[in-house]
Amino acid sequence: MKSTRLYTQGSTFLYKLFFFGLLSVATLLTSQNAAFAGAKLMVTPSRIVFEARTRTAQVTLLNTGDESGSFRISFIRQQMTETGQFVAVKANEVGYFSDSMVRYSPRQITLPPGQSQVIRLMLRKPRGLEDGEYRSHLLFQSIPKASKSSIESAVGAQQDGITVEIIPVVGVSIPVIVRHGKLTSTLMLNNVHMIPASAETPTPSVSVDMQRSGNQSVYGDFRVNFTPNDGTATTTIGLVNGVAVYTPNTLRRFSLPLRPPQGITLKNGKVRILFLEPGKDEKTGLIAEATFAL
């Protein structure tokens, strides 16, 4: 998405192009950082969930870069595709969104290098709210610094031509989820198969279809184990944290990169894919699993 400002003086033109790029932490899985020119923004946590009696939350922003940066904070509405990307929701589209229920402050900040800022959020549920899960995304968008060259440089040049100045406008977003009433969710892992290494993808991977049902999203960590048929020990060959299937989606197609330890050959054995609650093991937090033979 871009907007263009056009300045004219005689036959000299200066175009200032603002390009807006949006990164979703949910899409980037474990990433919580975004670079805004010299400012580097770390966002913690990577998602906010209001459930039960929770009515307040906070997000911490930290500038880990070497320059000051200014950021505008706002809500946006996005939906997840089957491949895990996020796309903007149309203005008139009806859905379960949380932005009308969540207030936040401040709405704009400037962070010097090494400094942090807390964004406070407060939930106010309306009466008669329908059971379900509501989600919008809190966007932290860089504010471009004022340019010293603008129209003065174009006029001072005293020549015909076109000057183009490109200013990146980068944003990172996190989901803000409100859960209300009776909620259920189940997950099945289907169509699981190995994708061998190739010239395009030097490491093998496992492809899996995540089939979700119910009125609540699922969120967790993938772990892939390999057990050889000769009876030697089981080895973990793949880990991916922070994977979600958000409502209303019922399907997400996911690819897990595999990194077997040196000396482990992926053949003549069993592969087991586990989807776990964050930070838990298969005994305490197993959500879904699937196996296949090599």
N, C-alpha and C positions, 0 to 999 in steps of 0.2 A: 504494500500500500504506500503511496507517495502523494505528497502535495507539492505544488510548485508555486514559487513567488517570482513574478516577472517585474523587473525594474527597467524603465526605458529612459534614455537621454540621447537625443539625436538618433543616430543609427547604431549606437552601441547598446548591447543587451547584456544583462547579468542575470543568470538563472541560479536560484538557490534551490537545490533539490534536497528534500528531506526524505530519506528512505527509512521506513520503520520495519524492524525485524523483531519478531516475538519468539522467545524461547519459553517453553513450558517445562517446569521442573518435573512435572508428571511424565512428560514425553522423554525427558532426558534421564529418567530413572533416578540414579543416585546423585546426579549433578545438582549442586545448589549454588553455583557461581555463574556470573555473567560479566563479561568485560565491557565496560563503557568507556572507550578511549583509554585515558590514563587511570580512570577509576575502575576498580574491580569490586563488584558487589557480591557479597555472600549473604544468602537468605536462609534463615533458620527459624522454625522447622520448614520442611519441604511441603507440608500440607497441614491444614487446620480442620479438625473435626469437632463439631458441637453435638454432643449426644447426652442422654440422661439429663442431669440437672446442670450441666456445664453452660454457663452464660457469658463467660469472658475468656479471652485468649490473647496472646501477643506474638508478634513476629519481630525478630531481631535482624536488622540490616547492618552489615559491617563492610566498610570500605577497605579492602586489602590492597588497593593500588597505591600509586605514588602521586596522585593528583586528586584535588577535590572534585566532587561530582554532585550535581543536583538531580533529584528524581521526583517525578510526579506519580502519585499513587491513585489507582482507580479500580473499579470492578469492570470486568468484561465477561461475556457469556460465550462459552465454547463447548463443542461436542467432540467426542473422541471418534475417530474412524476405526475401521476394523484392523488397520495396521498400527494403531496407537498414536497417530498424529492428531493434532487438534485443529479444528476449523471453526471460524466465527459463526455464531448463530445469527440468523436473520432477525432484523429488528422486530418483526411482527410474529416471530415464532413462539408458540406456547410451549412451556416446559416447566420443570421443577428447578427453579433457580433460587439461590440464597441471598443475592445482593440486596433485595428489598428488606431483608430481615436483619442484616448485619451492618452496624455502624462502626466506623474506624477513625482514628486520629493519630498523627497529623495526616494531611493529604499531600503535602509537599515538603521535602527536606533537602538540606545540603550537608554533605558529609565530607569533612577533611580526611586526609589519609590516616588510616589506623583508627578512625572513630566509628562508633556504633550509634544506632538509634532504634528505639523500641516503638513499634506500631501497635497500638492497643485496639482490640476488637471487642464489640459487645453485641450480644444476640438479643433481639426482641421478637418473639414469636407472636403472630397475630392470633386472635381468637378463631376457633373453628378451623385451624390448619389441618389439611388433609394428611393422613399418614403417608410417609414416604421419605425419600432422601433428596435433598435440595443441594445444588452445587452451582457456584459461580467461581471465577478465578480472579484473585487479587493481582493486579498488574503493577510492577515497578518499572517505570519508563524513564529513560534518561532525558534530560532537558539539554539541548545543544547550547553550548556557550556562544555568546554573541560574537560574531565575526568582525574583525577590524577592517576587512577589505570591502565588503558590500558595495553599495552604489558609488561611494567616493572613489574607489579604485577604478571602477568602470568609467566614470566621468573623467577622472584624471588622465586616463590613457589617451583620450583625444584621438581615437582611431575607430574605424569600423570593425565590427567583429562580434563574437559571442564569447562570454566568459561563463564557465560552468563551475559552480562550487557544490560539491557533494558532501552533505553532512549526515552521518549515520545516526539514526534514532533507534536505540536498541531497548528491548524490554524483556523482563523475565516474569513469569507468573506462577502462582501456586494455587491449588484448589482450596476453596473454603466450603466445607460440607456441613450441612445441618440435617441431622437425623431426627425424625419425629414419629412417635407412635409405634405400631407393630411392624417390624421389618424382618424380612427373611432373605437369604441368599444361599445359593448352592453353586458349585463349580465342578465341571467335568473337563478332563483333558483328553481330547480326541485327535484323531488323524496324526498321531505322533510318528515321526520318521527321521532318519539320519540324513543330513546333507553333507556329502564328503567335501574335503578341501579342494579348491580349484585355483586357477590363476587369478581370478577376481577376488576370491575369499580364501586366503591362505590357511585358515583354520577351519576344522569341521564344525558343524552346528547341529542342533536338534530343532526341528520345526514342530510346533504344537498349536492346536486350535483350543482356545480357552472358551468354553461354553458356559455362560452365566445365566442363571434364572433367579427370579425373585425381584423385590423392589429395593434392594440394597446393593451397592457396588462391592466388589471384592478387591483386596489389596494385600500383597504379601511378597515373599521371596521365593525364587526358584533355586533348587539344588538338584544337580544331576550326579548320580552315582553309577559306577561301573563295577560289576562283579564278574571276574573271569570264570569260565566253566571248570578250570583246573583246581578251584577251591582256595585260591589265594585271596588275600584281603580285599574288601571293597574299598574303592578309591573315589573320592569326589573329583569330578572332571569338569564341573561347570557350576558357577554361582552368579545369579543376577538378583539384585535387591530392588525393592520398590516398584513392583509391577502391578498395574491396576486394570480392571475392566469396569468402567463407570456406567451407571445407568444413563440412558435407557438401553445402551448397547447390550446385546446378548452374545456377541462373538468378538474375540480379538485373536488375530493370527500373530503368533510370536515366534521369534527365532532366538535360541539360546546358544551363544558361542561356547565351544568346548575347548578346554585347555588341559589336556591330560598331562600328568607329570612325566618327566623323562623316563623312558623305559616301559611305559604303559602303551600297549597296542590295542586299539579299539576293534577287536574281533574275537569271536568265540567266547561270548559272554552275554550278560544281561545288563541293560541300561534301565535305570529307575529314575523317573522324574518326580520330584516332590515340590508341591507348592505349599508354603508354610506361612503361618502368621509371623509378622516381622519380629525378629529376635528370638524365635522359639525353634525347638527341634521337632522331629517327627513324632515324638511321644506326647508332647504338650500342645503342639500347634499345627497338626497336619490338616490342611484344607482339602487337598486333592492329590492324586498320584496316578501315574501310568507307567507301564513297563513294556519293553520290547526286546527281542533277542537279536544279537549280531552273530 
